[in-house]
Amino acid sequence: MRRAGGTAVLCLVFAACAGTADAPVRVSDAWLRAVPEGVTSTAGYFTIENRSDAPRTLKGVTSPQFARVELHETRLEDGIARMRPVDVLALPSGERVTLAPGGLHLMLLDPARPLAAGGHATLRLQLDDGWLVEVEAEVRAP
């Protein structure tokens, strides 16, 4: 990673090398729910492992296949499952954080085209220190 004036210059880690020893994080099992035509949102999931010695933060996620991607959390409040946006996701050093149905997850909004099971979508995860991790998420039937 290059530094310019003490500010991290954006680095890009492609899916093929996201699991290499020098990558600060590793993303695995990235998948999205299939989006039938006419549906304007879907959910996405993955496991992210902070392989570095320092805590990191996932600041955001984008995808060229969707107008917006938001990080959300589902919590039970008074016996009712409620979903709310999450601004950032803490990634403790040496730990894994899993986004899964019923908990932390991505909301992917306004797809450019329907995503059928068996397809793929690109997710770009932006970390607080400038790293951008790009992974291909499998589209799965619900």
Secondary structure by P-SEA (a helix, b strand, c coil): cccccccccbbbbcccccccccccccccbbbbcccccccccbbbbbbbbccccbbbbbcccccccccccccccccccccbbbbbbbcbbbbcccbbbbbccccbbbbbccccccccccbbbbbbbbcccbbbbbbbbbbbcc
